[in-house]
């Protein structure tokens, strides 16, 4: 037992005897065994106990753990929480609420004590139950790989590790160790209650499955170990895809470049979405299959509103060539689109001319000589922010302004078919936030150029055109 623990201690990363470890101790056999082994190994330990007030014995158990810590001569920290009220207020199960509060407390103490890790007494039996819970919930590889012996970053800290040095030790071994070393663990009667999902797995499902598959628990632990290795390979691939797809990341949002995202296999797209959700909601567990699939379906068949609710206060936003995973309250950064100030009204243009728009953009207009070189540039135009128009067709005033009710455009290539400008912006997936201030070049009552998207069929340069207007948008600097 001691040799196995020392080996796991090295694997879990808890091998620095000069730095503190905050150990979660409930008073049960697993945590008492863990505490004694750490003390015998000469580690610097702080005992942490969350008094959950779920049972009448809770105060007595807290006092017992305090006395155990005093017997070792090591620091003891405690916090009292009303887990039942927290669960009700946050629409959580009692199990999930207790877990959130316990880890929140332990990691807060770890930060105070400048600890290298929070250490908990999860055993191989806990690993089996965790894998089965994820299997029954329909989890993917992320869930079936089970718990890790050393986890940093984790849901509670990017720097302080979560360590589980008993993960290869069976529960019966911790019980035997306590008996052999004169430790007297507290027996929690709630561990026998079938009300809790994990208890039903432990007492009913696992024994039933072992009747079909002897040594089932060993097989599940071995499977989880293999899958953790597979997960490491996939994680390295995911990191490469992440760097290639993410173009913006900040407080409350992650943005994927749409083309790069679409080029990824569906399996990687799922993982990218899961990682994006995890970056914004690090404490969120068990991101459901339906959540990820809803996001993928939206990207394949976008909603006219350009966004949908995802989960946990997050939304998916499609915006031009970007896909955002963002909190509803997050202010998404401006993307430097060409914009006209809302109070600018109509700005008249007369060649040659240059007008300053918002966001550092300038609109330029000049008349160019009809030539072979000019025609080549027109037909090979690589820049959607420049265009050429038939000046012979435009004898009146040219204006630039934002859209108005009733505006329409006859997009190039549609044989003069008229489209409402509002519908056109939706069809070409212009970012919704940019539409209201997008510059439109107007001649008469018609939009003749939507920079970045289309030129009017009416004012296109024809073979018989002799006078040509060249317009282009450029951003200063």
C-alpha positions in Angstrom: 0.0 0.0 0.0 2.7 2.5 1.0 4.8 1.6 -2.1 1.8 2.0 -4.3 1.0 5.4 -2.7 4.6 6.7 -3.1 4.5 5.7 -6.8 1.2 7.5 -7.3 2.5 10.5 -5.3 5.2 10.8 -7.9 2.8 10.3 -10.8 0.4 12.8 -9.4 3.1 15.5 -9.2 2.9 16.0 -5.4 6.6 15.5 -4.9 7.7 18.9 -3.6 8.1 18.6 0.2 8.8 22.3 0.5 5.4 23.5 -0.6 2.0 23.1 1.1 -0.7 20.7 0.1 -4.3 21.5 1.1 -6.0 18.1 1.7 -9.7 17.7 1.7 -10.6 15.5 4.7 -14.2 14.4 5.4 -13.2 12.0 8.1 -14.0 8.9 6.0 -11.6 6.0 5.4 -10.3 7.3 2.1 -9.4 10.8 3.3 -8.0 9.6 6.7 -5.8 7.1 4.8 -4.7 9.8 2.4 -3.8 12.2 5.3 -1.8 9.6 7.2 0.1 8.6 4.1 1.0 12.2 3.2 2.1 12.8 6.8 4.3 9.7 6.8 5.8 10.8 3.5 6.9 14.1 5.1 4.7 16.4 3.1 3.6 19.8 4.3 -0.1 19.5 4.8 -3.1 21.7 5.6 -6.3 19.9 6.4 -9.4 21.4 4.9 -13.0 20.4 5.9 -16.3 21.7 4.5 -19.1 21.4 7.0 -22.0 21.0 4.7 -24.7 20.9 7.4 -26.6 18.2 5.6 -26.8 15.8 8.5 -27.2 16.2 12.3 -23.7 14.7 12.8 -22.0 17.3 10.6 -20.8 19.5 13.5 -19.4 16.5 15.3 -17.6 15.2 12.2 -16.0 18.6 11.7 -14.8 18.6 15.3 -13.4 15.1 14.8 -11.4 16.1 11.8 -10.1 19.2 13.7 -8.9 16.9 16.5 -7.3 14.5 13.9 -5.4 17.4 12.4 -4.3 18.6 15.9 -3.1 15.1 16.6 -0.7 15.4 13.7 0.2 18.9 14.6 -0.8 20.3 11.3 -3.0 23.3 10.4 -6.8 22.9 10.1 -9.2 25.1 8.2 -13.0 24.8 8.1 -15.9 26.4 6.4 -19.6 26.1 7.1 -22.0 26.1 4.2 -25.7 25.6 3.8 -25.4 23.1 0.9 -29.2 22.4 0.7 -30.0 26.1 0.3 -27.2 26.6 -2.3 -28.5 23.7 -4.3 -32.0 25.1 -4.3 -30.9 28.6 -5.2 -28.7 27.4 -8.1 -31.0 24.6 -9.4 -28.4 21.9 -8.7 -28.6 18.5 -7.1 -27.3 18.3 -3.6 -24.3 16.2 -4.8 -23.4 18.9 -7.4 -23.9 21.7 -5.0 -21.7 20.0 -2.3 -19.0 19.4 -4.9 -19.0 23.0 -6.1 -18.8 24.4 -2.6 -16.2 21.9 -1.4 -13.8 22.6 -4.2 -14.4 26.3 -4.2 -13.4 26.3 -0.5 -10.4 24.1 -0.9 -8.9 26.0 -3.8 -9.5 29.3 -2.0 -7.6 28.0 1.0 -4.9 26.6 -1.4 -4.4 30.2 -2.7 -4.1 31.6 0.8 -1.5 28.9 1.8 0.3 29.2 -1.5 -0.2 25.5 -1.9 1.1 23.5 -4.9 -2.1 21.5 -5.0 -5.5 20.6 -3.6 -5.3 16.8 -2.7 -8.4 14.6 -2.5 -8.9 11.0 -1.6 -10.6 9.6 -4.8 -9.9 5.9 -5.2 -10.1 3.4 -8.0 -13.7 2.7 -7.0 -14.5 6.4 -7.4 -12.9 6.1 -10.9 -15.2 3.2 -11.8 -18.3 5.0 -10.6 -17.3 8.2 -12.4 -16.7 6.3 -15.7 -20.1 4.6 -15.4 -21.9 7.8 -14.6 -20.4 9.4 -17.7 -21.2 6.3 -19.8 -24.9 6.4 -18.7 -25.1 10.1 -19.5 -23.8 9.5 -23.0 -20.5 11.2 -22.6 -17.7 11.0 -25.1 -14.0 10.4 -24.7 -13.7 13.3 -22.3 -16.0 11.7 -19.8 -15.0 8.0 -20.3 -11.4 8.7 -19.6 -12.3 9.4 -16.0 -10.4 11.4 -13.5 -6.8 12.3 -13.7 -4.2 12.0 -11.0 -2.8 15.5 -11.6 -5.0 18.2 -13.2 -3.8 21.7 -13.9 -5.4 23.8 -15.2 -8.7 22.7 -13.8 -12.1 24.2 -13.3 -11.0 26.1 -10.2 -7.5 27.2 -10.9 -5.1 27.7 -13.8 -2.1 27.3 -11.5 -3.0 25.2 -8.5 -3.3 21.5 -9.3 -6.0 19.1 -8.3 -4.2 15.9 -7.2 -5.6 12.4 -6.6 -2.7 10.2 -5.4 -5.1 7.3 -4.4 -6.5 6.9 -7.8 -5.0 3.4 -8.2 -5.9 2.3 -4.7 -9.1 0.4 -4.0 -11.5 1.5 -1.3 -11.1 -1.8 0.5 -7.4 -1.1 0.8 -8.0 2.3 2.5 -10.3 0.6 4.9 -7.7 -2.0 5.7 -5.0 0.6 6.0 -7.1 2.6 8.6 -7.6 -0.6 10.6 -4.0 -1.6 10.5 -2.8 1.9 11.6 -5.3 2.5 14.3 -7.2 5.2 12.4 -10.9 5.5 13.2 -12.8 6.9 10.2 -16.3 8.4 10.4 -18.9 6.3 8.6 -21.2 8.5 6.6 -24.7 6.9 6.6 -25.7 8.9 3.6 -23.3 6.7 1.6 -25.9 3.9 1.9 -28.9 6.0 0.7 -30.1 5.0 -2.8 -31.4 8.6 -3.2 -28.0 9.6 -4.7 -27.1 8.5 -8.2 -23.6 7.5 -7.3 -24.8 5.3 -4.4 -27.1 3.5 -6.7 -24.2 2.8 -9.0 -22.0 1.7 -6.2 -24.5 -0.6 -4.4 -26.7 -1.8 -7.2 -25.3 -1.4 -10.7 -21.7 -2.4 -10.2 -22.5 -5.7 -8.4 -25.1 -6.5 -11.1 -22.6 -5.8 -13.9 -19.9 -7.9 -12.2 -22.2 -10.9 -12.5 -21.9 -10.6 -16.2 -18.3 -9.5 -16.4 -16.0 -10.7 -13.5 -13.3 -8.2 -12.6 -15.4 -5.5 -14.2 -14.0 -2.7 -12.0 -10.4 -3.5 -13.0 -11.4 -3.5 -16.7 -13.1 -0.1 -16.4 -10.0 1.4 -14.6 -7.8 0.0 -17.3 -10.1 1.3 -20.1 -10.0 4.8 -18.5 -6.2 4.7 -18.4 -6.0 3.8 -22.1 -8.5 6.5 -23.1 -6.6 9.1 -21.1 -3.6 8.3 -23.4 -5.8 8.6 -26.4 -7.2 11.9 -25.1 -3.6 13.3 -24.8 -3.1 12.6 -28.5 -6.3 14.2 -29.5 -5.6 17.2 -27.2 -2.4 17.9 -29.0 -4.3 17.8 -32.3 -7.0 20.0 -30.8 -4.5 22.6 -29.8 -3.1 22.8 -33.3 -6.7 23.3 -34.6 -7.5 25.8 -31.9 -4.5 28.0 -32.9 -5.5 27.8 -36.5 -9.2 28.6 -36.0 -9.3 31.1 -33.1 -8.9 34.7 -34.2 -10.2 36.5 -31.2 -10.3 35.6 -27.5 -11.2 37.7 -24.5 -13.3 38.0 -21.4 -16.7 36.6 -22.3 -16.0 35.5 -25.8 -14.1 33.3 -28.3 -14.2 33.8 -32.0 -13.5 31.2 -34.7 -12.5 32.2 -38.3 -15.4 30.5 -40.1 -13.5 29.1 -43.1 -10.8 27.6 -40.9 -13.5 26.1 -38.6 -15.5 24.6 -41.5 -12.4 22.9 -42.9 -12.0 20.9 -39.7 -13.5 17.3 -39.4 -16.8 17.2 -37.5 -15.1 15.5 -34.6 -12.7 18.3 -34.2 -15.4 20.9 -34.7 -17.2 19.3 -31.7 -14.0 19.5 -29.6 -13.4 23.1 -30.6 -16.9 24.0 -29.5 -16.5 22.2 -26.2 -13.2 23.9 -25.5 -14.7 27.3 -26.4 -17.5 26.6 -23.9 -15.0 25.4 -21.3 -12.9 28.6 -21.6 -16.0 30.7 -20.8 -17.6 28.4 -18.3 -14.7 26.5 -16.7 -16.8 25.2 -13.8 -19.5 23.7 -16.2 -19.5 19.9 -16.1 -20.9 17.5 -18.6 -21.4 19.7 -21.6 -24.2 17.7 -23.3 -24.2 16.1 -26.7 -27.4 18.0 -27.5 -25.7 21.4 -26.7 -22.8 20.8 -29.1 -25.0 19.4 -31.8 -27.4 22.4 -31.6 -24.4 24.7 -32.2 -23.3 22.6 -35.2 -26.8 22.6 -36.7 -27.1 26.3 -36.3 -23.8 26.8 -38.2 -25.1 24.6 -41.0 -28.5 26.2 -41.1 -28.1 29.7 -39.5 -31.0 31.4 -37.7 -32.1 34.6 -39.4 -31.4 36.4 -36.1 -27.7 35.4 -36.5 -27.5 33.9 -33.0 -29.0 31.2 -30.7 -28.9 30.4 -27.0 -26.4 27.7 -26.3 -26.1 26.8 -22.6 -25.1 28.4 -19.2 -25.7 31.9 -20.4 -23.7 31.5 -23.6 -24.8 32.1 -27.2 -23.5 31.2 -30.6 -23.2 34.1 -33.0 -22.6 33.9 -36.7 -21.1 37.2 -38.0 -19.8 37.2 -41.5 -16.6 35.2 -41.5 -16.7 34.7 -37.7 -18.3 32.3 -35.3 -18.5 33.6 -31.7 -19.1 31.6 -28.5 -19.9 34.4 -26.2 -21.7 35.3 -23.0 -25.0 37.1 -23.5 -23.8 40.0 -21.5 -20.4 40.2 -23.2 -19.6 43.3 -25.4 -18.2 41.8 -28.5 -15.2 43.8 -29.9 -15.7 46.0 -32.9 -14.1 44.3 -35.9 -13.0 47.5 -37.8 -15.8 47.3 -40.4 -16.3 50.3 -42.7 -19.0 52.5 -41.1 -20.8 55.8 -41.7 -21.6 57.9 -38.7 -25.3 57.6 -38.0 -25.7 61.4 -37.9 -23.7 62.0 -41.1 -26.8 62.0 -43.4 -26.1 61.8 -47.1 -22.6 62.7 -48.2 -22.3 63.9 -51.8 -19.4 62.8 -54.1 -18.1 64.4 -57.2 -15.0 63.0 -59.0 -12.3 63.4 -57.9 -13.3 63.2 -54.3 -12.3 61.7 -50.9 -14.5 61.6 -47.8 -13.7 60.4 -44.3 -16.1 57.9 -42.8 -16.1 56.4 -39.3 -13.6 53.9 -37.9 -10.8 55.5 -39.8 -12.1 54.6 -43.3 -12.0 56.8 -46.4 -14.1 56.5 -49.5 -12.3 57.6 -52.7 -13.8 58.4 -56.1 -12.0 59.2 -59.3 -12.6 59.0 -63.0 -10.1 56.8 -64.9 -9.3 56.5 -68.5 -10.8 53.6 -70.4 -7.9 51.3 -71.4 -6.9 47.7 -71.7 -5.2 47.9 -68.3 -8.3 49.4 -66.7 -10.5 46.6 -68.2 -8.1 44.0 -66.9 -8.2 45.4 -63.4 -12.0 45.5 -63.5 -12.4 41.9 -64.6 -9.7 40.5 -62.3 -10.6 42.7 -59.3 -9.3 40.9 -56.2 -10.4 43.5 -53.7 -14.1 43.6 -52.7 -13.5 47.1 -51.3 -13.0 48.6 -54.7 -15.3 48.8 -57.8 -15.7 50.4 -61.2 -18.9 51.9 -62.4 -20.2 53.1 -65.8 -19.9 56.9 -65.5 -21.9 57.3 -68.7 -24.9 56.0 -66.8 -24.3 58.3 -63.8 -24.9 61.9 -64.8 -26.5 63.0 -61.5 -25.4 63.2 -57.9 -23.6 60.3 -56.2 -24.0 59.9 -52.5 -22.8 57.7 -49.7 -25.0 57.0 -46.6 -26.4 54.3 -44.4 -29.4 52.2 -45.4 -32.9 53.5 -45.3 -36.3 51.9 -45.5 -37.1 50.9 -49.1 -33.5 50.8 -50.3 -32.8 48.2 -52.9 -29.9 46.9 -55.0 -29.7 45.0 -58.3 -26.7 42.7 -57.5 -24.2 42.0 -60.3 -24.9 38.7 -62.0 -28.6 38.7 -61.2 -29.7 40.1 -64.5 -31.2 43.2 -63.0 -33.3 41.4 -60.3 -34.1 43.8 -57.5 -33.4 42.9 -53.8 -34.2 44.8 -50.7 -31.0 46.0 -49.1 -32.1 44.5 -45.7 -32.7 41.1 -47.3 -29.4 41.3 -49.3 -27.4 42.0 -46.1 -29.0 38.9 -44.5 -28.4 36.8 -47.6 -24.7 37.6 -47.8 -24.3 37.1 -44.0 -23.2 40.6 -43.3 -22.4 40.9 -39.6 -25.6 42.1 -37.9 -23.9 44.6 -35.7 -22.3 46.2 -38.8 -25.5 46.5 -41.0 -26.9 49.8 -39.5 -23.7 51.8 -40.3 -22.5 50.1 -43.4 -21.6 52.6 -46.2 -23.8 52.4 -49.3 -23.1 54.3 -52.5 -26.3 55.6 -54.0 -27.2 57.0 -57.4 -30.7 58.2 -57.8 -32.9 55.9 -55.8 -30.7 52.8 -56.2 -27.8 51.3 -54.3 -25.0 51.0 -56.9 -22.3 49.6 -54.6 -22.3 47.7 -51.4 -18.6 47.8 -50.5 -17.3 44.3 -49.8 -20.2 42.6 -51.4 -21.6 43.6 -54.8 -21.8 46.2 -57.5 -25.1 47.2 -59.2 -26.0 45.4 -62.4 -27.5 48.7 -63.6 -24.2 50.6 -63.4 -21.8 47.9 -64.3 -19.0 48.7 -66.8 -20.1 47.4 -70.2 -18.3 46.9 -73.5 -19.7 50.2 -74.8 -18.7 52.1 -71.6 -16.3 55.0 -72.3 -16.2 56.9 -69.0 -15.4 54.9 -65.8 -15.6 55.8 -62.2 -13.2 54.0 -59.8 -14.3 53.8 -56.2 -12.4 52.3 -53.3 -12.5 52.1 -49.5 -9.3 52.3 -47.6 -8.6 52.3 -43.9 -6.1 55.0 -42.7 -2.9 53.5 -41.3 
